Amino acid sequence: MSKPTSYLKYIYVVLGLLVADGIISLAFLSTMVNFLHTVGGGPYRVTGPNGDTFLMHGEPKGLLTNQGHTTNGAGGTAVVLVGFGGLIALIKENKSRKRHGKSSPIFRAWAVAVILSWLLTLTALIYTYVLTEQTSGQSIDIDFLVLNPYPTKYVPDSWTPENWYKQVLKLPLEEEMVRKAIRQNLRIQTGWRYNIIPLFIIGLALVVLVVLEVLATRKNRGRYGRAASSEVEKPVEGSR
């Protein structure tokens, strides 16, 4: 009897990649949040059009952060539910096949979780890139800042953190250390946004493999048990 088709070994590999990328995503987000609560909040010393110095708030009133929460949920789900939960599901699956010759209900439940997690990542990907595109091309009105200095927040428009701090760097900031800190964190913000793409692709690969495994398990239902029992029932040579 031919060996039943199985994609489990590929699932292990892709699952490891997904967990690693999910951890990277969470690390990016943690660094971004820390920045927003420290240097990102300002105030910043800016040189006005007439040469006078004034303080501006580091964050605009319309700072958009929901896309970050969505991505945080996608990354956390990929690491905890899909990653660590997947290890448990795969261990249970192997035991169930060896002992009972059938798939574990825990594995099937995990397969559903894998699909839902990928859909959350897809949502985060679309949401983040749409907001970034919608808020790109805006500029900060320095006259508004002069008339509304710190602690008033910049009111016009809505901004993603990435697009806001890109425009802040175009202002005549007086402190080079602040400019350097913003520039460094902007690289992290851009890296976080780009990292959603591999998180989506790896998640999709895992979905495909898990679905193929579920279908193969249904097709080969009972073969695990029959293959195991045939080995046990094989007559020993010379026993007749």
C-alpha positions as CSV (number, residue, x, y, z in Angstrom):
1,M,0.0,0.0,0.0
2,S,1.4,3.4,-1.0
3,K,2.1,5.9,1.8
4,P,-0.7,8.4,2.4
5,T,0.0,11.9,1.0
6,S,1.0,14.3,3.8
7,Y,2.1,18.0,3.8
8,L,2.9,18.1,7.5
9,K,6.7,18.5,7.1
10,Y,6.1,21.5,4.8
11,I,3.6,22.9,7.3
12,Y,6.2,22.8,10.1
13,V,8.7,24.8,7.9
14,V,6.2,27.5,6.8
15,L,4.8,27.7,10.4
16,G,8.3,28.5,11.7
17,L,8.7,31.2,9.0
18,L,5.3,32.7,9.9
19,V,6.1,32.8,13.6
20,A,9.5,34.5,12.9
21,D,8.0,37.1,10.7
22,G,5.2,37.7,13.2
23,I,7.7,38.3,15.9
24,I,9.5,40.8,13.7
25,S,6.2,42.6,13.1
26,L,5.5,42.8,16.8
27,A,9.0,44.1,17.5
28,F,8.6,46.9,14.9
29,L,5.3,47.9,16.4
30,S,6.7,47.9,19.9
31,T,9.5,50.2,18.8
32,M,7.1,52.5,17.1
33,V,4.8,52.8,20.1
34,N,7.8,53.5,22.3
35,F,8.8,56.3,19.9
36,L,5.3,57.8,19.9
37,H,5.3,58.0,23.8
38,T,8.8,59.5,23.9
39,V,10.5,61.5,21.2
40,G,7.5,61.3,18.9
41,G,5.3,63.3,21.2
42,G,7.6,66.3,21.2
43,P,7.6,69.2,21.7
44,Y,10.0,70.2,18.9
45,R,11.7,73.5,18.6
46,V,11.1,75.0,15.1
47,T,12.4,78.1,13.4
48,G,9.4,80.1,12.0
49,P,9.3,82.0,8.7
50,N,10.3,85.3,10.4
51,G,13.3,83.6,12.2
52,D,11.7,83.3,15.6
53,T,11.7,80.0,17.4
54,F,8.5,78.3,18.6
55,L,7.5,74.9,20.0
56,M,5.2,72.5,18.1
57,H,3.5,69.4,19.4
58,G,5.0,66.2,18.2
59,E,1.7,64.6,17.2
60,P,-1.2,65.9,15.1
61,K,-4.7,65.8,16.4
62,G,-5.7,63.4,13.6
63,L,-3.1,60.8,14.1
64,L,-4.3,57.4,12.7
65,T,-3.3,54.4,14.7
66,N,-6.1,51.8,14.1
67,Q,-4.0,50.2,11.3
68,G,-1.3,49.6,13.8
69,H,-3.8,47.9,16.2
70,T,-5.0,45.7,13.3
71,T,-1.5,44.7,12.3
72,N,-0.6,44.1,16.0
73,G,-3.6,41.7,16.1
74,A,-2.5,39.9,12.9
75,G,1.1,39.5,14.2
76,G,0.0,38.4,17.6
77,T,-2.5,35.9,16.2
78,A,0.2,34.5,13.8
79,V,2.6,34.0,16.7
80,V,0.3,32.8,19.5
81,L,-2.8,31.2,18.0
82,V,-1.3,29.9,14.7
83,G,2.3,29.4,15.9
84,F,2.2,28.0,19.4
85,G,-1.3,26.7,18.9
86,G,-0.2,25.0,15.7
87,L,2.6,23.1,17.5
88,I,0.1,21.7,19.9
89,A,-2.3,20.9,17.0
90,L,0.4,19.2,15.0
91,I,1.6,17.1,17.9
92,K,-2.0,16.0,18.6
93,E,-2.5,15.2,14.9
94,N,0.5,12.9,14.7
95,K,-0.6,11.1,17.8
96,S,-4.2,10.7,16.5
97,R,-3.0,9.3,13.2
98,K,-0.7,6.8,14.9
99,R,-3.1,5.6,17.5
100,H,-6.5,5.9,15.8
101,G,-5.7,6.2,12.1
102,K,-7.6,9.4,11.7
103,S,-7.2,13.2,11.9
104,S,-7.5,15.1,15.2
105,P,-10.5,17.5,15.7
106,I,-7.9,19.9,17.3
107,F,-6.0,20.0,14.0
108,R,-9.2,20.7,12.0
109,A,-10.1,23.5,14.5
110,W,-6.6,24.9,14.1
111,A,-7.0,24.8,10.3
112,V,-10.0,27.2,10.6
113,A,-7.9,29.4,12.9
114,V,-5.1,29.5,10.2
115,I,-7.6,30.8,7.6
116,L,-9.1,33.4,9.9
117,S,-5.6,34.6,10.9
118,W,-4.7,35.0,7.3
119,L,-7.9,37.0,6.6
120,L,-6.9,39.3,9.5
121,T,-3.5,39.8,7.9
122,L,-5.1,40.5,4.6
123,T,-7.3,43.2,6.3
124,A,-4.3,44.7,8.0
125,L,-2.4,44.8,4.6
126,I,-5.2,46.5,2.7
127,Y,-6.1,48.9,5.6
128,T,-2.5,50.0,6.1
129,Y,-1.7,50.6,2.5
130,V,-5.0,52.4,1.7
131,L,-4.5,54.8,4.7
132,T,-0.9,55.4,3.7
133,E,-1.9,56.2,0.2
134,Q,-4.9,58.4,1.3
135,T,-2.7,60.5,3.6
136,S,0.3,60.8,1.3
137,G,1.0,64.1,-0.5
138,Q,-0.1,66.2,2.4
139,S,2.1,68.9,3.9
140,I,2.3,70.7,7.2
141,D,1.2,74.3,7.2
142,I,3.9,76.1,9.2
143,D,1.8,79.2,9.6
144,F,-0.8,77.1,11.5
145,L,2.0,75.9,13.8
146,V,3.1,79.5,14.4
147,L,-0.4,80.6,15.3
148,N,-1.1,77.4,17.4
149,P,2.2,76.5,19.2
150,Y,2.6,73.7,21.8
151,P,0.6,72.3,23.5
152,T,-2.0,72.7,20.7
153,K,-1.9,69.8,18.3
154,Y,-1.9,70.3,14.6
155,V,-5.5,70.1,13.4
156,P,-5.6,70.0,9.6
157,D,-6.0,66.6,7.9
158,S,-5.6,63.1,9.2
159,W,-2.2,61.4,9.2
160,T,-0.5,58.0,9.5
161,P,2.6,58.2,11.7
162,E,4.8,57.5,8.7
163,N,3.5,60.3,6.6
164,W,3.3,62.8,9.5
165,Y,6.9,62.4,10.5
166,K,8.1,62.5,6.9
167,Q,6.6,66.0,6.7
168,V,8.0,66.9,10.2
169,L,11.5,66.3,8.8
170,K,10.8,68.9,6.1
171,L,10.3,71.5,8.8
172,P,13.3,73.7,10.0
173,L,13.8,71.7,13.3
174,E,16.5,73.3,15.5
175,E,17.6,70.1,17.3
176,E,19.6,67.7,15.1
177,M,19.3,64.9,17.7
178,V,15.5,65.1,17.3
179,R,15.8,65.0,13.5
180,K,18.1,62.0,13.8
181,A,15.7,60.1,16.1
182,I,12.7,60.8,13.8
183,R,14.7,59.7,10.8
184,Q,15.7,56.4,12.4
185,N,12.2,55.6,13.5
186,L,10.9,56.4,10.1
187,R,13.0,53.5,8.8
188,I,11.3,51.2,11.3
189,Q,7.8,52.5,10.4
190,T,8.5,51.9,6.7
191,G,10.0,48.5,7.5
192,W,6.9,47.6,9.5
193,R,4.6,48.5,6.6
194,Y,6.6,46.5,4.1
195,N,6.8,43.5,6.5
196,I,3.1,43.0,6.3
197,I,3.6,41.8,2.7
198,P,5.7,38.7,3.7
199,L,3.5,38.1,6.6
200,F,0.6,37.9,4.2
201,I,2.5,35.7,1.7
202,I,3.7,33.2,4.3
203,G,0.3,33.1,5.8
204,L,-1.2,32.4,2.4
205,A,1.3,29.6,1.8
206,L,0.4,28.1,5.2
207,V,-3.4,28.3,4.3
208,V,-2.8,26.4,1.1
209,L,-0.7,23.7,2.8
210,V,-3.2,23.2,5.6
211,V,-6.1,23.0,3.2
212,L,-4.3,20.5,1.1
213,E,-3.5,18.5,4.2
214,V,-7.1,18.5,5.3
215,L,-8.2,17.4,1.9
216,A,-5.5,14.7,1.7
217,T,-6.6,13.5,5.2
218,R,-10.2,13.1,4.1
219,K,-9.1,11.3,0.9
220,N,-6.9,8.9,2.8
221,R,-9.2,8.5,5.7
222,G,-8.6,5.1,7.3
223,R,-5.4,4.4,5.5
224,Y,-3.3,5.4,8.4
225,G,-5.0,2.8,10.6
226,R,-5.0,0.1,7.8
227,A,-1.4,0.7,7.1
228,A,-0.5,0.3,10.8
229,S,-2.6,-2.8,11.3
230,S,-1.2,-4.5,8.1
231,E,2.2,-4.2,9.6
232,V,1.1,-5.9,12.8
233,E,-0.8,-8.7,11.0
234,K,2.0,-9.6,8.6
235,P,2.8,-13.3,9.1
236,V,6.3,-14.0,10.5
237,E,8.4,-16.1,8.0
238,G,8.7,-19.7,9.1
239,S,5.8,-19.6,11.5
240,R,3.7,-22.0,9.4
